[in-house]
Amino acid sequence: MINLLAPGTKHDIALAKQNFKILKLCIFLFVALIGMILIILGGLFYMDQSKKAVVEQNQKIQQAINNQNLGEVQKQADEISGNIKLTTDVLSEQILFSKLIRQIGSAMPANTSLNGLSIGKADGGVNLTARASSYNTASQIQVNLSDPNNQIFDKADIININCDNAAAEQYPCTVSLRARFNNVNNFLFITPGEKP
């Protein structure tokens, strides 16, 4: 095929084709840019809506927690945790009560009666309550329990002695004591200071 166009016209047509291709590329890039801007704006809008939804949900949860008295529940949980810790401490130093009661009974002076034995805190000691016929007999309980020959306690302290109803009963005096086990005894599975 013979091309009869002048060389200048031929050149203009080639430039027009290149200009058309560049225009198409510019239009494509412009549309792509608009699309990216729309996607970014849509993402920002979505993130803003999600943030608002999360903030609203957190406020509802906080309100629900406040309505459920979380502070009171936390206080009860702390109390239960303290009780569990005390129980664990007590169980780690389990006391052989049958041997202990026999040994305390043999250490009690005449005209006295052991009323109660309890563990107040797991620090190697017990709380004792006893009845006695007189004030002197009640104080003798402390002396006997502190005696190292009994091999029970290394220390026994009187908390109080109350002799208010002398005529009504055989044992009118009540004595409360706090006693601490000595370091070597047969009444604990684990001796004080020893780690389980």
C-alpha positions in Angstrom: 0.0 0.0 0.0 1.3 3.4 -1.0 1.2 6.2 1.5 0.6 9.5 -0.3 0.5 11.7 2.8 3.0 14.4 3.2 5.7 13.6 5.7 4.6 16.5 8.1 1.0 15.1 8.1 2.3 11.6 8.8 4.2 13.0 11.7 1.2 14.8 13.0 -0.9 11.7 12.9 1.7 9.7 14.8 1.8 12.5 17.5 -2.0 12.5 17.6 -2.0 8.7 18.3 0.6 9.2 21.0 -1.4 12.1 22.5 -4.5 9.9 22.5 -2.7 7.1 24.3 -1.3 9.6 26.9 -4.8 11.0 27.3 -6.3 7.5 27.9 -3.5 6.9 30.4 -4.2 10.2 32.2 -7.9 9.4 32.4 -7.1 5.9 33.7 -4.8 7.4 36.4 -7.3 10.0 37.3 -10.1 7.4 37.7 -7.7 5.2 39.8 -6.8 8.2 42.0 -10.5 9.1 42.5 -11.1 5.4 43.4 -8.2 5.3 45.9 -9.5 8.5 47.5 -12.9 7.0 47.8 -11.5 3.8 49.3 -9.5 5.9 51.9 -12.4 8.0 52.8 -14.6 4.9 53.1 -12.0 3.3 55.4 -11.8 6.4 57.5 -15.5 6.6 57.8 -15.7 2.9 58.7 -13.0 3.3 61.3 -14.7 6.3 62.9 -18.0 4.4 63.0 -16.2 1.3 64.6 -14.6 3.6 67.1 -17.9 5.1 68.1 -19.5 1.7 68.4 -16.6 0.4 70.6 -16.8 3.5 72.8 -20.6 3.1 73.1 -20.2 -0.6 73.9 -17.5 0.2 76.6 -19.8 2.7 78.2 -22.6 0.1 78.3 -20.3 -2.5 79.8 -19.1 0.1 82.4 -22.7 1.0 83.2 -23.5 -2.7 83.6 -20.5 -3.2 85.9 -21.5 -0.3 88.0 -25.1 -1.6 88.2 -23.8 -5.0 89.4 -21.8 -3.4 92.3 -18.4 -4.6 91.1 -16.8 -2.9 94.1 -18.8 -5.0 96.5 -18.1 -8.2 94.4 -14.4 -7.3 94.4 -14.5 -6.8 98.2 -16.2 -10.2 98.6 -13.6 -11.8 96.3 -10.8 -10.3 98.3 -12.3 -11.6 101.5 -12.7 -15.1 100.0 -9.1 -14.9 98.8 -8.0 -14.0 102.3 -10.0 -16.9 103.7 -8.5 -19.3 101.1 -5.0 -18.1 102.0 -5.7 -18.6 105.7 -7.0 -22.1 105.0 -4.0 -22.9 102.9 -1.7 -21.7 105.6 -3.5 -23.7 108.3 -3.5 -26.8 106.1 0.2 -26.5 105.5 0.6 -26.8 109.3 -2.0 -29.3 110.0 -2.4 -30.0 113.7 -2.8 -33.5 115.1 -5.7 -32.5 117.5 -6.1 -35.9 119.1 -2.5 -35.9 120.4 -2.6 -32.2 121.2 -5.8 -32.4 123.3 -4.4 -35.3 125.3 -1.2 -33.4 126.0 -3.0 -30.2 126.9 -5.3 -32.2 129.2 -2.4 -33.7 131.0 -0.9 -30.2 131.5 -4.1 -28.6 132.9 -4.1 -28.1 136.7 -6.7 -29.6 138.9 -10.2 -27.9 139.1 -10.0 -26.7 135.5 -11.7 -27.7 132.3 -10.7 -27.0 128.6 -13.6 -25.5 126.8 -12.3 -24.6 123.4 -9.3 -24.9 121.1 -9.1 -22.9 117.8 -6.7 -21.7 115.3 -6.9 -17.9 115.0 -4.1 -17.4 112.4 -1.6 -19.7 110.9 1.4 -18.5 112.8 2.2 -21.7 114.8 -0.3 -21.1 117.6 -3.7 -21.7 119.0 -6.4 -19.9 121.0 -7.6 -21.7 124.1 -10.5 -21.1 126.4 -10.9 -22.9 129.7 -12.9 -22.8 132.9 -11.4 -22.8 136.4 -12.6 -22.8 140.0 -10.7 -19.7 141.0 -8.6 -16.8 139.6 -5.4 -18.5 140.8 -6.3 -21.8 139.2 -7.1 -19.9 136.0 -3.6 -18.2 136.0 -2.0 -21.6 136.8 -3.2 -22.8 133.3 -0.9 -20.3 131.7 2.0 -21.4 133.8 1.5 -25.1 133.1 1.1 -24.6 129.3 4.3 -22.5 129.2 6.3 -25.1 131.0 9.0 -26.5 128.6 8.7 -30.0 130.2 5.2 -30.3 128.6 6.8 -30.0 125.1 3.7 -28.3 123.8 4.1 -24.5 123.7 7.1 -22.3 124.0 4.9 -19.4 125.0 1.4 -19.0 126.4 -0.2 -15.6 127.1 -3.4 -14.9 129.0 -5.8 -12.7 127.0 -8.3 -12.3 129.8 -9.6 -14.0 133.0 -13.2 -13.4 134.0 -14.6 -14.5 137.4 -18.0 -12.9 137.5 -20.4 -15.7 138.6 -18.6 -17.2 141.6 -21.6 -18.7 143.5 -23.4 -20.2 140.5 -21.1 -22.8 139.1 -18.3 -25.2 139.9 -16.0 -23.4 137.4 -17.0 -19.8 137.6 -13.8 -18.3 136.0 -13.3 -18.2 132.3 -9.8 -17.8 130.9 -8.7 -17.1 127.3 -5.2 -17.8 126.2 -3.0 -17.5 123.1 -0.3 -20.2 122.9 2.5 -20.6 120.4 3.9 -24.1 119.5 7.5 -24.7 120.3 9.8 -25.4 117.4 10.0 -29.1 117.9 6.8 -30.9 118.8 4.7 -34.0 117.8 1.5 -32.1 117.1 2.2 -30.7 113.6 2.7 -32.6 110.4 5.1 -29.9 109.4 7.1 -28.1 112.1 7.1 -24.3 112.1 9.7 -22.8 109.7 9.9 -25.9 107.6 8.7 -25.5 104.0 6.3 -28.1 102.6 
